[in-house]
C-alpha cells in the first residue's frame, strides 16, 4: 500500500519491507542506523530527490517492516537484496549510516554483484575496536527494555547524547520520531545482532568505489574507525565533516548531501 506523507514523499507499507521514496532518476538506497527508521532520512529525501530516486527502508523489525528471526547480518543482507528485486533495482548505490553502514558492508560482501557504489557514514568495520565488551554493551542496552522502557522513552536523550550540538527544527523532530518508531522486539533483536560485526579481514575484497564520511566529533564510531574502512577498502576515500558528531546526515545535511551527490552523480566519474 502506498501512502503520501505530509512532505509529499511516498510510504510503501504492508509487505515484508516498508520504505519511503521520493524523486526519479538514478536510485540511491538509504540504510538507517540502530536508532532510526525510514523517516530519519528526511534531509536527504528533501535535498537529493530533485536529482535522484531516493529510497529509504525500514530494516527488518523496524518501523513497519517484518522482523527476520534470527536477525543476523546475513539475514539482513538477504532481505535487502530480495527487497531490491521488489523495487526493481538491479545494482544499488548504498548509503548506510552507522549500523546501516555495516548492513551495506555485509551486503556487498555477500552479494557483490548487487552493489554499485558505497557511502559509509559514521560506521565501523568491527565491534569492540576500542576494547568494549560485547556482553557489557549488550546488557547495558537491553536493561531498559527488560525494565519495560521503549525506544520512544529514550529517543530524545539518546539523540542529544550522540550529536555534537542539539538538532533543531524539523530535522530534530524527524530524528526523534524515527527513533520512537522502533518496535521493542526489533530494537532488542538489533542490539543483539550489532556486536557480531567484524569484516576487517574482508575489506580488501570490496572492489566497489567507496566514500567514507565521518563527523569530526563522533564519539560512537570515531574517526579512527572510518580510517580503518578507508585504508582497508582499496577504492575508498575518507571525508571528515568538521564540528559534528555521530549523525552526519542530520547534523550537516547540506555538506553530507553534497558529498553524496558529487560521488554518485551519474554524469561524471566520482571524485576522491
N, C-alpha and C positions, 0 to 999 in steps of 0.2 A: 504494500500500500504506500502510495506517495502522498506526502503532505507538504504544503508550502508553509514555511516558517514566517514569522513576522518580518524577518530580514529579507525575505524573498528567495531564500535557499530551499532546496527540496530535501526533505527527510524521507528515507525509504525504510519502512518498518514492516514487521510481520513475517519475516523469513529468518533463517539461521543467523544472518548478519544484518544489522541495521547500519545505515550510513547516511551521510549528508553530502550533498554535492551542489556545486554552482559553477556556471560558466561552460564554455565549449572550447574545443581545440585539443591540443596535446594533454593527456591526462597526467595529473600528479596525485599520488596516493599518500595521504597523511595518516600516520600511526601515532596515537596519543601515548602519554606516559602512564605510570602507575596511578596517578591521581587525576586522570582526565577521562573524558568521553569525546564523542564526535564534536560536541559544541565547543570544546576547548580551542578549536582551530578557527574561530571566528575572524581574527585579524588576517589570517591567510586567505580564507574564502572571500572576504571582502576585498583584500588587496591584490589578489592574483587571479580572480575569476574573470577579469577582463581580457586575460591573455591565455589562460589555461582552463581545462576542465579539472576542477579541484574536487577531490573525493576523499572524505574523512570517515573512517569506520569507527564503530564501537567494537573493540576487541571481544573475543568470546567471554561471556559472563558479565560484560559491562553494558551500561545503558540499556538498549533494547535487543541486544544480541544474546543468543542462547549460549549457555556455558558448555564447554567441552570438558569431559571428565575421563581421565585425569587431565588437568591443564598442564601441558609441558610446552617447551619451546617448539618441539617438532609438531605437536598438535596445532599450535597457533599458526605455524608456517603453512601447514597443510590446509587449514581453514582459510587462511589468507589467499592461497592460490585458488582454492575452489571458489571463493568469492570473486577473484579476478576473472575467472571464467564466466561467472554470472553477469558481471558488469562489462564483459566483452573487452577486457584489456589483456592483450597477449603478452606484452612485455612492459613492466611497470617502472616508472621512476618513483622510488620510495623515499619519503621524508619522515624520519622517525625521531621522536623526542624521548630521551631517557630510556625507559622500558620499551617504548616503541622503536627506538634505535636498535635495541637488542633483538626485537622481532624482525627488523629489517635485515640484520646480520644473519640471523638463523635462517631466514627465508632465502637469502642469497646463497648461503652455503648448501642448503637442502634442495633448492630449486633454481640453480643459477641461470637456466635458460629463460626464466620468467622475470628477471630483473635487468633493467637497463642501466640506471644510474642510482646512486645513493646519496642522500643527505642525512648525516648523523648528527643530531643536536644534543649536546649535554648528555652524552651516553658513555658507555664503558664496554671494554672487551671482556671483562671478567668481574665477578663479585669478590669482595674481600681483598682487593689490592692493597688497601690501607691497613689490613690486619683485622678487619671487622669479622666477628664470629657469625657464621650463618645461623647458628642456633639462637644466639642472643638477639640478633637483628630480627629474626622471625618472631621470636617470643615477645619482644617489646612491641611489635606492631599488631600482633594478634590479641594482646592483652585487652585493649579497649573493646574489641569486638566480643571477646569472651565475657566481658562485663556488661554487655548489652548496648554499647555505643554503635553508632552508624557512621559511615563516611561523612554524611551531612553534618554530624555533630562537630567534627574536627576540621571541616573543609577550610574555613576562613583562617584559623590559626596555622594550619599546615602551609597553606599558600603563602601567608605572610612570612613564615619561617624560612622558605626556600627562595624567596626573591630578595634582591638587594635593597629595593625600596618598595613600599606597598603599591600594588597596582591600583589604578583608578578608573572610574567611569565604566563604560560598557565592557571593557576588557576584564576588569575586576569582577563584574557581575557574571560574565560568561565563565570565567575560570573557576570561580567558586561554585557556580551552578553545575558545571561539568563534573567537579569532584563529588558534589552532593548527589549526583545521579548514578553513582556506582552502587549496585546492589551489594549487600553484605556478603552473600555467598561468592560472588565474583571477586570481590576485593580480597577475601580470605584465600581463595584459590591463587590469585595473582601474587600475593605476599609469599605463599609457599613455593611458587614457581620461580620467582625472580632470582633468588640466590644461586640457582643452578646454572647461571650463565658463565661460561668460560670458553671463548673462541680464540684465545691468543695464538694457539698453535696453527689455527686455520686461516688467519688473516692473510698470509701471503698468497693463498689460493684465490682470493677475491680479485677478479680482473676488472670489475665494473669501475668506471670513473666515480670518485667519491669526494664529496665536500664535507669536511668535519667542522662543525660550528660549536663554540662553547662560550659561555659567559665568563668574563674575567674573574668574577667574584663567586662563581659556582662552588659551593662547598659540598654539594651532594655527589656530583661527579666532577671532580676538579680538573683543571687544565691538564694535569699530568695524565689523566685517563684518556682525554681526547688526543693527546700527543702520542700515546701508545697506538691508538687507532690509526692516526695519520702516518706514523712510522711503519706500522705493520702491514697496511694495505698498499700494494705497490703504486697504484694510481690515485693517491689521496692527497688532499691539501687541507691544511688547518687554517681556520679563521677565528680569531678571538674578538668577541664583541665587548668593548670596554664598558665598565660600570654597571654590569647587570649580573644576575645570579643564575639560578638553575632553569628558569623558564624563558629562554631567549626569544621564542616566538611571540610571547605575550609582553615581555619587558621591553623589547626593542623591535617591535613588529616591522617598522619601515626598513631598518637595516637587514633584518632577517629575510624579509620578502625580497629585497634587492639581491641578496646573496643567492637565494633560491632561484629567482627568475633569471639572473645572469648565468647561472650554472646550467639550468635546464632549458634555456631558450633554444628552440629547435632550429632557429635561423643561423646559428653560429656555433663554432666549436666552444666547449666550456673553457673559461679562463681559470687559471690556478686560483 
